[in-house]
Amino acid sequence: MTTTIQFETQTKNLIDELKSVCANYGLGNDGNEFKIITQVFLYKFLNDKFVHEIKKIDPKLAQAENWETILKNYSADDYEMLSFQMSESTARLKPQQFITTLFERQNEPKFADLFDATLLDIAKENSDIFSVITEGGEKIVLFENISKYVTDKRDEFCKALINKLVNFSFEHIFHEKFDFYATIFEYLIKDYNTNSGGKYAEYFTPHAVAKIMARCLVSENVSNVTCYDPSAGSGTLLMNLAHQIGEDKCTIYSQDISQKSSNLLRLNLILNDLVHSIPNVVKGNTILEPFHKDKNGRLQQFDYIVSNPPFKLDFSDFSAELDTKENHDRFFAGIPNIPKAKKESMAIYLLFLQHIMYTLKDTGKAAIVVPTGFITAQSGIDKKIREHMVSSKMLAGVVSMPSNIFATTGTNVSIIFLDKQNQGDVVLIDASKLGTTIKEGKNQKTVLSYEEEDKIIDTFNTKTAIDDFSVVVSYEDIIAKNHSLSAGQYFEVKIEYTDITPQEFASKMKTFESSLESLFAESKTLEKEIQNNLKGLKYE
C-alpha cells in the first residue's frame, strides 16, 4: 500500500507539474497563475473524492476494472439515487465531467472550450454548498474559465493540464486528517500567499503560533460550537482551531476583505472536511460592514474567536463611516488616529481587537495576535482596551513570542487570550528567549521546537509560575502595575547569596584593602603629574 509520505510526494509533484505547465505557456509568476493552479488542483481533488464516495456506496464499482464504463450505463434515475446517498461534503459530478472523460476527449476540436465548460457546469451545479459570498450577497463560485488566461494555444494548454491529472489518484488518502492536508495546502499556496498582494496583503501565520492559540483555547471536549475569524486570510488559525475541537463538532465563520484569501480559505475548508462551513465564508470589510448577524440584525456572537489581524493599514477613506451608534458601542475605546505623515501606519488592529471583544459570547474565548508594544502602552486606545479586559475580568493570559516568529515582519508579537468566564488569575508568559533562528529567503525566522511549543501550552493551561518564564497574577496585581501585561515586570528580582567562612571573609577584605591602597597611591601620583604639566603651560 502506498504510504502517506509517498502520497505527499506525489501530490507535491503534481503541484510542481501544474506550475511547470503554466510556465511553459507564459504564465509563470503571472498574477493569474495561482487561480489556475488552485482551481485545477481543486477539480482533481473533488473528482477523486466523488469517485471515492461512489465506490463506497456501490461495491461493484469498486471491484470493476473499468468502473467508468459501468457508471456511464446507469440510468438517470439510478445515477441520481446514487448521488443522494453521498455525503453533503462531496461535489456532485456527472460522468461527462470526470477527469477520465476529458482525458479521452482531449483530441477533439476546441478542447479548451470543453474543458472550461466542464468546470463552469460543476461550479453551477454545486453553487449552493461550495460558493463563497460577498457582503453584498453575490456568489463566488468554484471555477471560472481557465483557458482565458492563455493568449495562444488554448487547446494545447488545457490538454497539458488534463494530462497531469491522470497520473495518480487521491482515492486512498481521504481518511487522512489535518496534518497531511495542512502540509499539502501550505505547499500549494506557498508562492501565492505573500505580502505582494497590495493594500490588503496577507501574512501567513506560522503553525507554531496557530497551534499554541488553538491548544490554549481548547483544553477540554466541546461540541456544537461556533468559531470565527474576522480577518481570516487563508484560514490557518481556523483550521488549527477546528482540528483541536473536531471538524464535526464546530461551524466555521469568517470574513476577509481579500477575494483571493477567501478563495484559498474555501479550498482549505474543502481539504479539511469542513465543507458545511463554506456558506459562512464572506468576502468583505469586517470593520466597515461586518456581515454575520443574528435574526434581530445584531452582530452575531461566537464561542471561539481567533485572529491575526493586520497591524497597520491606511483606513482613512472609511474612518468617517464608522461614526454610528452601534459602532460607538463596538469601538468602545475609540478609533485610532490617522497619522498625517504615514496614513498606512494607522493602528487598524485596535479596531479588530475591539470588534472581537464585542462579538464574543458571554461564555466565549478568544486568542488574538497583537504587536508586543500593545501590552505595555501607557496611554491611548491601547491602555483603554487593556483596562476594559481587566475590569470585565475577561483577560485570561498573554504569551509574548520570540522575535522574528514571523519571517515576513520584524514586529515582535504577543498573543492575548480572553475568556469571559475567567474569574481567577491571569498567566503571563515570556517566551521571547525560546526558539532557534534560521534563514528563510532573505529574512531571519525563529522556529520553536515541539518541546518548546508544549512548554508554552502546558504552562498556560496549568497556570504554572516558572522562574524567568511565566508568572501568575491577579487582576489587582495588574492594576497595581498600571495595567502592564508584560511578564518581565512581575518577575522577582533575586539576589544570590554565597556562604563563606570567617577566614574567607577576612581574606577577601584584606584583598580589597590592598587594592584600594594601590589605587589611592596611583591616584596621588597622577595628581602630581597633572599639576606639574599645568605649571609648564605657557602663553605664546
N, C-alpha and C positions, 0 to 999 in steps of 0.2 A: 504494500500500500504506500502511496506517495505520502511523504511526511509533510507536516506543516511548513517546515523550513524550505522544502523543495517547492511547495506551492507559493510561498512568499517570494522565492527567487523567480519562479515562472511569472508571477504577477508583475513584479518589478521589470522583468524583461519585456513583458507586453507593453507596459507604460513607456519604456525606453524606445521600443519599436514604433509605437504610435508617434512619439516625438520625432523620431527619425523620418517617418513618412512626411510629417509636417515640414521638417527642414528641407527635405528633397523637393518639396513643391513651393518653396519660398516663404514658408510660414514660421520658420524657426525664430523664436524670440519676438514673434509678431504679437500685437495686442490681442488678437483673437485666437491665438494658439490654445490658451487654456480652455476656451469654450469648446473647441473641437476635442481636445484630449479628454476632458471630464465628461462630455456628453457621449462620446464613443465608448469610453470605459463603462459608463453607466448603462448604456444599451447592452453591452456584453454581460454585465452583472445581472440586469433584470431578465435577460434572455435565459441565462443559465439557472437563475432562481426559479423561473417558470418551469423549465424542464425538470428541475429537481423536484418541485412540488407535484407536478403532474405524474411523475413516475412513482411517487409515494402513494398517490391516490389509486392509480391503475397499475397493479403489479405486472401485467402482461407487457406494458410499455417498457418497464424496467428490464425485463428479460429479453426483449426483442433486439435483434441486431440492428434493424432499421426501423426505429420507433417513429421516425418522421413520416414514413410511408403509411404506417398503421393509423397514425393520428390524423393524417390528411383524409383518410377514408371514413372517419367518423361523420355521422350525420350532424347537421347544425344543432339539433336538439341535444344529442349526446354530448357534443362538444361544450355546449352551454351548461349542461348539467355537471360536467367535469369541472368547469370553471367555477361554478357556485360552491364547490367543495374545497376550493383553495383558500388559504389564509388571506385576510384582508391586506396584508403587507406585501402581497405578490401582485405585480402588474399583470394585467390580462393581455395576452398576445394571441394573435391568430396565426395559423400555420404559414401563411404567406409573409408574415413579419419576422419569422425566425432567421437567425444568422445563417443557418444552413441553407435556407431557401434563397437568400440574397447571394450567397456564395455560388449556388448553382446557376443563378441568373446573371452573373456578372458580365457575361459577354453580349448581353442584349443591348440594342441601341439605347442611348440616353440613360445609361445605368445610374448616373448621378441623380437624375430626376426620380428614379425608382427608389434609390437609397434615401433621399430627402423625404419623399412622400411616405415611406415606411415609418421613419422616425416621427414625422408630424402626426401620422394617424395614431401611433402608440400614445403620443402625448395627449392627443384629443380624447381618446377613449379612456384614459386614466387620469384625466384632469381633476376630477373631484377629490381624489385621495393624494395625488402627487404634486399638486400645484402650490407654489408659494404665492402669497397675496401681497399686494401693496397696501399702504394705509388708505388709499382711495378705493380699494376693493377689486382692483384689476388682478387677474390671474397671470402668474408667470409659469408657463407650462414646462414640462420636462425637456423638450427638444425644440430646436429650430433648424432651419436649412443649414446643413453642414457645408455643402459644396460651394455656397455663395462666396466663401472667403478665398476661393481659388480663382484666379483670373483666366487661366488656361488649363486645358487637360483635366476638366472636372471629372469626366468618367474614369480616367486613369487614377486620379486621386482617391476616389471612392472605392475603386477596385483594390487599391493598395491597402486601404483601411480594413475592408472586409476580409482580406486575405490574412491579416494579422489576428483576426478574432477567432479563427477556427483551429488554432494550433493546440489549445488546451481548454479545459472546462473547469468552472468553479464548483461544479456539482458536488464534489466530495468534501468541500470545506465550509458548507453553510452551517455546520454545527459549531464552528469556531466562534470565539467570543471577542470581547473588546480589544484585548491586546493585539491580536492578529490584525484586525481591521484598522486600529489606530495607527499601526506601523504602515500599512498599505496606504491609508488616506494621507498620512504625512508625506510619504514618498510621492504620491500622486500630485500633490499641490505644492511641493517644496519650491518650485520655480515661479509660482504664481501668487503665493500668499505673502507678499513682501510689502515694504513701505514705499513702493514705487507707484502706488495707485492714486496719487494725487492728494487732494484735500482730506478725504476721509480714508486715510491709509489704515491698514490693519497690521497689528503686530502679533505675531504668533506667540501664544502663551506657552512657556516651557511646561513639559509634562510634570516636572517636579513640583512646580507651583500649583498646577491643576490637581495633582494627586493630594498634596497637603491640604488644599482647600476642601476637597471632597471628603477626605477621611477625618478631618477635624469637624466638619459639619455633621456627618452621619456616622455615628459610632454604635448605633443600635438598629434593630429591624424596624422599618417603617413601610407603609404601603398606601396606595391611592393618594399620592401627594403631587403637588404641582411644583415645577422647577422653572425658574425664569432667569433670563439674562437680557438686560436692556441694551447691551452693546455686544451682541453675541459673536460677531465675526463668523468664523467657520465652525465654531461650536466646541472647541477643545474643553472648555470648562464644563459645559453642559453634558458632554459625553462622559467625562470622568465622574460627574455627579450622578448621572443616570446609571452608570455601571456600578457605582458604590451602593445605590439604592436597590437596583434591579430594574432592567429595562421594562419589565411588565408591571412594575409597581408605581410608575410615575408617568406624568404627562409633561412634555416639554413646551414651554412658551418662549418666544424670543422676538426681538426687534433689532434691526440694524439698518443704518441708512444706505449701506452699500448693497447693490443688487448682486454683485459678484460674490460677496461674502454670504449673502442669503442663499444663493445657488449652491455654494460649497457646503453650507450647513445642511441643506436638503440632501446632498449626496452623503454627508456624514450620517445623517439620520437613517437613510436607506441602508447603508453598510452596517449600521449598529442595531438593526431590528427595532427602530423607533419610528416606523412609517406612520403610525397612528398620530404622531405629533406634527407631521408636516403641515396640516392646515393651520397650525398655530405659529408658523414661521412667517414673520411680517417684514417686508422691506419698507422702512420708513424712519422718520426722525423722532426718536423716543422723547427727547427733551421738548420739542415743539408740539408734536402730535402723538402722544402715547396712545397706542392702538387698543390694548387689551382692557376691556371694561366689563363690569357686571351688568345684569339686566336692568339696573336702575341708572346706568350711564356713568357710574362712578368707576374710578380706576380699580381694576381687579387687584386683589392682594394674593400673595403666594406663600407657600410653605417654605420654599428654599429659593434663595436668590444668590447667584454668583455673577461676578463681573470683573473684567479688566478693562475699564473704560479708557477712552483717550484722555491723556492728562491735560494737554493743551490744544486749543483749536480756535480758529477765528469764527466766533459765533455772533459777530457784531451785526450782521444782516438780520438776525432773528431775535436779538435780546429784547427789543421793544415789544415784540409779540407775546412775551411771557408775562406781561403785566395784566393778569386776570386774577379774580378772587381765588379760584381753585389753585392757581399757581402760587399765590401768596401762602397758601397752606402747605403746598407741596414743597416749595423752596423757602422753608421757614427761616433759614439763616441768612437768606439773601442771595442775590445774583452777582457773580464775580464781576469786578470792574473790567472794562475793555481797555487794555494798555494802549496808550496813544502811539508809542513808537512801534510796538510789535503786536498787532491785533491777534496774530496767530498764537500768541503765548497766553491767551485767556485761559484761566484755570477751569476748563469745562468739566473736569472730573468732579468738582464740588457740586455741580448740578446733578450728575448721575448718582452721587452718594446720597444726596437728599431725596432724590426720586426713589432710590432703593429703600430708604428708611420709611418713606411714605407708603410704599406698596408691599410692605412686609406684614404678614398676618400677625395677630396678637400672640400666636404660638410659633411664629416663624423664626428662621435662622438665615443668616447671610454671611458671605465672605467677599470682600472687595479689595482689589489691588489698588494701592494709592502710593504716590511718591512719599518717601520716608519723611520729608520735611513737614508733611501734614500732621504728624503725631506730636510735634513739639512747637508748632507755630503759636506765638503768644498773643495774637490779635486776629481780628477779622473773621471771615466766614469759617475758616478752618477751626478756630477755637470755639466758636458758637456751636458748630456741629459736635465737637468732642464734648462740650458741656452738656448738650442735649442727650448724647449717648449715655453719659454718666447719670444725669438727673433722672432719666427714664429707666435706668438700670437695664439697658439692653446691650451694653458692651460686655462681650464675653472674653475677648483677648486680642492680642496683637503679636504678630510674628514679623520681625524685621529681618529681611532676607539679605544674603551676601551681595556685594557689589557685582554688577555685570551678570546677574542671573538671566537678564535679557540681553542677548548679544546685539540686538538692534538699537539699544538705547543705553546710555551711561547713567541714567537716573537710578538712584537707589530706591528700592521699593519695599513696602511693608504690606502685610495682609491684615485688614481689620475684620474681626469676627464679631457678628452681632447675634444675640439670642434674646428675644423679647421675654423669655421666661427665666432668664438668668438672674437670680436674686442673690447669688453667692459671690465669691471672689472672682477676680479677673487675673488671667495669666498673661504675663508679658515675656516674650522670648526674644533674645538677641542671638540670631543665627548668623550674624554677619561674618563670623570667623570660620564658618564651615565652608566646605567645597574645595574643588580643585580647579585652577584656571587653565583653560585650553584655548587654542586659536580656532576661530570659526570664520573662515573667509578672511576679511581684513580686521575683524573685531576680536576682542578678548571676551571669553564667556566663562562663567563659573558654573561648574557642574557638581551637583550633590550626588553622593553615593546613596545606594538604597539604605544603608545603615544610618546615614545622616538624615535622610527623609523620615525614617522610622523614629529616630530620636526626637525630631521636632513633633511628629504626630503623637507619639506616646506621652511626651512631656505635656503637650497641650491637653490631651484628653484626660490625663490623670491629675492635672493641675499640680505638677511637681516643681518644687524650687530646687535649682541646681546652681552651685556657685558659678558666677560669671556667665551664666547661660539663660537662666529663667528665674522669675520671681512671681510670687502670688500675692496680690494686693487687694485691699478693699476699695470700695468706691470712695470712702473717706480719705484713704491714703492718696488716691488720685487727686482729689480736690485739694488736699494739703500741698501737693506738688504742682499746683497751678494747672491741673488737668494734662500734665505731660504723660504720654503713653510710651515713652522710651524706657525700656527695661533697665538700661545702664544707670539711669538716675535713681533707681531704687536699690541697686546693689550695695551691700555693706562694704565700707572701707575697712579692710583688715590689716592690722599691723602684726607682723610676725615677731615673736619673742624667742630668744635662744637662751637656754640655761647655761651659765658658766660658773666656774668655781671662783672663790675669793682670790686665789693666786692668779688665775687668768685675767680677772678684772684689774688687779694691781699691775700686771704686766702690760695690759693694753693702755692703762692710764699713763704709765711711765713712757711708753712709746709715743703717746700723744704729746706729753710734756716735752720730750726731746725734739719732736718735730716742730712744735711751736717755738722753742728756743732757737732752733736753726733758722726758722722763717723770720723771727724777730731780728736776729743778728744780720741776716741778709738784707732786711729792710733798712737797718741803720746804715749799712754800707752804701746802699743805693741812695739814701738821703744825702750823704756827704758828697757823692759823685754829682748829684744833681745840683747841689748848692755850689760846688766848685765850677761846674760848667756855666751856671748862671753868672758867677763873678767874672768869668773870662769873656763874656759877651761885651763887645764894644760897638759904639755907634760910628759908622763911617759915612 
